[in-house]
Amino acid sequence: MAAGYGQLLRTRYAARLLAGTLVGRLPNATGPLAVVLFARAEGGSYALAGALSAVYGLCNAVGQPLLGRAVDVYGQPRVMLPAAVLSALGMVLLAAVGLDPLPVAYAAVAMAGFFTPPLEGGLRALWPGVLGRADRIHAAYALDAAAQEVMFTVGPLLVTLCVAVWSERAALLVINLLGVLGALSVVVSPPSRRWRSAPREAHWLGALRSGGMLVVLGTYFFVGIALGSIAVAAVAYADEHGGGMVASALLSALGAGALLGGVVYGAREWPGEPENRLRVLIVLVALGFVPLALVPGVLGMTLLAGLAGLFFAPSLACAFVVVDRHAPKGTVTEAFSWLVTAFVVGSSVGMTVEGPAVEAGGAAAGFAVAGAGGLAALAVMLTARRFLPPLAAPTMTVATGPAAAENDRNDADDPGFRTRHQA
């Protein structure tokens, strides 16, 4: 297993692109936490801190697919680096003005969220040209999904460290400086500078005109609801079973399960078509969420949380493969960004509905929301399966010279919308 990932990372530019993307995404992983801590340090209420964080998340969800579409049209360096700088300047503005005047603070977090560069989708668009083999690309997707769990664990710890050593204002500035440096490392690399999306058909729906895309997005909206609700339900469970460390243990177990599942999944080749494999993985994801509503003791709950995370990273890695196959030609970065947006919006919705559920029925009701989200994701995947048919594997050509800029492997102009499947 380690040898396979080692070979992948020894491929020229692979380790640099993965590391640069993870560092460049630190502001996205830590933005809501850093904004809340800064707002509280400036004397703002929890309500205000939450509102600023929500504006950041909403603008991020809107900006990702729009910037992804711009990347597909204009290339990565011309979009991602200016976006990273503008996003960082938004946080610099927030750090400079604080909460007074408040409209400026809202504008600053909106700017920072909207211009967060779509590095995650951009990296997945680069993998085919960098790795050149389908088996390695699938492993890279899995390694990327697993590495996200590390980033979302290390990122908040880094914010906390910056606050402890310096201040909340310094944490905002340091994290966003690192984000710009990470984005810079990616966009000055030869694969990023050479990459060009396939010629695209002008269409206002862009990647959303694919029926298969819509099925995957609907599925991961509900997966996002499940995971977003778990974050709040874990706190409620901890209140009933001994305090905040219990919540940290549950969320760490969830992340550890996802990390283990992603690493194991990417270490081997899997038979069959990815569309069918994704359906199986979503079944397993849903079955992992449902038992959480049993709320056993802390040890049992920790084990259930680890089991619930086990199939998340593999399903996400497989989902990116499916999106790559079903996205209309020339929309690959936008398509990947839409998947990220669907998940983030779902997670925000899950956190929103979780509060009333916990107040009405305690932690058990909160975890029941997670189970319901998983079952809803499964329902979307199964009931809309005719819009997500298995496709013939796209032909990958790795060219040399000027043609090497073309890394888009999807030759389908409108996958999923054929004759009777049009909407």
Secondary structure, DSSP 8 states (H G I E B T S, - for coil): -HHHHHHHHHSTTHHHHHHHHHHHTHHHHHHHHHHHHHHHHTT--HHHHHHHHHHHHHHHHHHHHHHHHHHHHH-SHHHHHHHHHHHHHHHHHHHHHTTSSHHHHHHHHHHHHHT---HHHHHHHHHHHHH-SHHHHHHHHHHHHHHHHHHHHHHHHHHHHHHHHT-HHHHHHHHHHHHHHHHHHHHTSHHHHH-B-------TTGGGG-HHHHHHHHHHHHHHHHHHHHHHHHHHHHHHTTSHHHHHHHHHHHHHHHHHHHHHHHTS---S-HHHHHHHHHHHHHHHHGGGGG---HHHHHHHHHHHHHTHHHHHHHHHHHHHHHS-TT-HHHHHHHHHHHHHHHHHHHHHHHHHHHHHHHHHHHHHHHHHHHHHHHHHHHHTGGGS------------GGGGGB------SSTT-SGGG--
